[in-house]
Every structure is written in structure tokens, then in C-alpha cells.
Amino acid sequence: MTSESSAQDIAKGALAGLIGGLIGSLTMELFQAGLKKASGQEESGKGEPATVKVAQKVSQEVRDRPLAEDEKAPAGEMVHYAFGAAAGAMYGVAAAALPKSSAGWGLLFGAVMWLLADEVGVPAAGLSKPPDETPASQHAAALAAHLVYGATADTVRRGVLTLLK
């Protein structure tokens, strides 16, 4: 493989992963909504989602003002999709450079995202309670949602790569 074709494979992998990450984020969101509906959970009492907290910090830094109430949900969605797309693009690059990293059809990727983001990164950034203060059922639901994200992102990534050939 030449370095030029390798660079092309990496670029295609990044694009395919980005698209997969976007669609994976949508699927993850729909899965979470279905879980909440099936379990009868209400949003009240949970506080703002981490994505809204991030959007709030960005707004304060970039626009020098907090988000208005009606801006919070769309801004949180933008953070969710941007993070999912960026993670998918990185996964696409990794899969192009090291094909073994895509073993498991994205399930390992989803599990790693859950561990690094939900269990370590978000609590370490002060955007959620520490993991030991979160019920096991919420950890399990978050892991399941990230597995859905990973499997969807990888399936879409593979499909896009097929189209790009």
C-alpha cells in the first residue's frame, strides 16, 4: 500500500466514521427515549444533561452570555451530535489504520465510549455525579445505549466505505 492510497483510506475512513457517528448518535438518542418511555422515567429531578452543561459553558465563553431557556435543548443536541460525529470520525480513522480495531462490529467501540465518556470523562469534568453515586440501572442503560451507538456507527461506516469504493 502506498502512502497516498493509505492517506486516501484514512480520509475515507474518517468520512465514513463521521457519518456513522452522526447516525449512531441519532440511534442512541432514539434508543434512550424508548428506554425512558418503557420504564416510565420522568426527566424531572435529574438536572440538566451534561451536553447542555457543555453548551452552556461554550455559550458563556464564545458569546459571553448564558444560553436562554429555549436555546438549551437545541444546543445540547448540537453538542451530542458533534461529539458523536467526532468520535465516529476517530473510530473511522482507527479502523482504516488498524482494521483489527473494528473487531466486534462497533460493540467494543461503544463500550469504550461509555467507559471513557460516561464513566470517566463526564464525572471528572464535573458534569455529572460520580459513578458510585449513580444507580446500577443507569449505568446499564447508558452502556446499552453506547453499544447501540457503536454497532450503528460501525455498520453505517462499513456501508459508506462500500459506497466509496
Backbone hydrogen bonds, N-H to C=O, Kabsch-Sander energy under -0.5 kcal/mol:
donor,donor_aa,acceptor,acceptor_aa,energy
6,S,2,T,-2.3
7,A,3,S,-2.3
8,Q,4,E,-2.2
9,D,5,S,-2.5
10,I,6,S,-2.4
11,A,7,A,-2.5
12,K,8,Q,-2.8
13,G,9,D,-2.6
14,A,10,I,-2.6
15,L,11,A,-2.4
16,A,12,K,-3.0
17,G,13,G,-2.6
18,L,14,A,-2.5
19,I,15,L,-2.3
20,G,16,A,-2.5
21,G,17,G,-2.9
22,L,18,L,-2.2
23,I,19,I,-2.4
24,G,20,G,-2.9
25,S,21,G,-2.1
26,L,22,L,-1.9
27,T,23,I,-2.6
28,M,24,G,-2.7
29,E,25,S,-2.3
30,L,26,L,-2.5
31,F,27,T,-2.5
32,Q,28,M,-2.7
33,A,29,E,-2.3
34,G,30,L,-2.3
35,L,31,F,-2.5
36,K,32,Q,-2.5
37,K,33,A,-2.4
38,A,34,G,-2.7
39,S,35,L,-2.2
40,G,36,K,-1.0
40,G,37,K,-0.5
41,Q,36,K,-1.6
46,K,43,E,-1.6
52,V,49,P,-0.5
53,K,49,P,-1.9
54,V,50,A,-2.4
55,A,51,T,-2.3
56,Q,52,V,-2.5
57,K,53,K,-2.0
58,V,54,V,-2.5
59,S,55,A,-2.7
60,Q,56,Q,-2.2
61,E,57,K,-2.2
62,V,58,V,-3.4
63,R,59,S,-2.3
64,D,59,S,-0.6
64,D,60,Q,-0.5
65,R,59,S,-1.1
71,E,68,A,-1.7
72,K,68,A,-1.0
72,K,69,E,-0.7
73,A,69,E,-0.5
75,A,71,E,-2.3
76,G,72,K,-2.6
77,E,73,A,-2.2
78,M,74,P,-2.2
79,V,75,A,-2.0
80,H,76,G,-2.3
81,Y,77,E,-2.7
82,A,78,M,-2.6
83,F,79,V,-2.6
84,G,80,H,-2.4
85,A,81,Y,-2.6
86,A,82,A,-2.5
87,A,83,F,-2.7
88,G,84,G,-2.2
89,A,85,A,-2.5
90,M,86,A,-2.3
91,Y,87,A,-2.3
92,G,88,G,-2.6
93,V,89,A,-2.2
94,A,90,M,-2.6
95,A,91,Y,-2.9
96,A,92,G,-1.8
97,A,93,V,-2.5
98,L,94,A,-3.2
101,S,98,L,-2.9
102,S,99,P,-1.7
103,A,100,K,-1.7
105,W,102,S,-1.1
107,L,104,G,-1.9
110,G,106,G,-2.8
111,A,107,L,-2.4
112,V,108,L,-2.7
113,M,109,F,-2.5
114,W,110,G,-2.3
115,L,111,A,-2.4
116,L,112,V,-3.1
117,A,113,M,-2.7
118,D,113,M,-0.7
118,D,114,W,-0.6
119,E,114,W,-2.0
120,V,115,L,-1.0
121,G,116,L,-3.2
122,V,117,A,-3.4
124,A,120,V,-2.4
125,A,121,G,-2.0
126,G,123,P,-1.6
127,L,122,V,-2.5
128,S,122,V,-0.6
133,E,130,P,-2.3
134,T,131,P,-1.6
138,Q,135,P,-1.0
139,H,135,P,-1.6
140,A,136,A,-2.6
141,A,137,S,-2.2
142,A,138,Q,-2.4
143,L,139,H,-2.5
144,A,140,A,-2.6
145,A,141,A,-2.4
146,H,142,A,-2.2
147,L,143,L,-2.2
148,V,144,A,-2.1
149,Y,145,A,-2.3
150,G,146,H,-2.8
151,A,147,L,-2.6
152,T,148,V,-2.4
153,A,149,Y,-3.1
154,D,150,G,-2.4
155,T,151,A,-2.2
156,V,152,T,-2.8
157,R,153,A,-2.4
158,R,154,D,-2.6
159,G,155,T,-2.0
160,V,156,V,-2.9
161,L,157,R,-2.5
162,T,158,R,-1.8
163,L,159,G,-1.8
164,L,160,V,-2.0
165,K,161,L,-0.7
165,K,162,T,-0.6
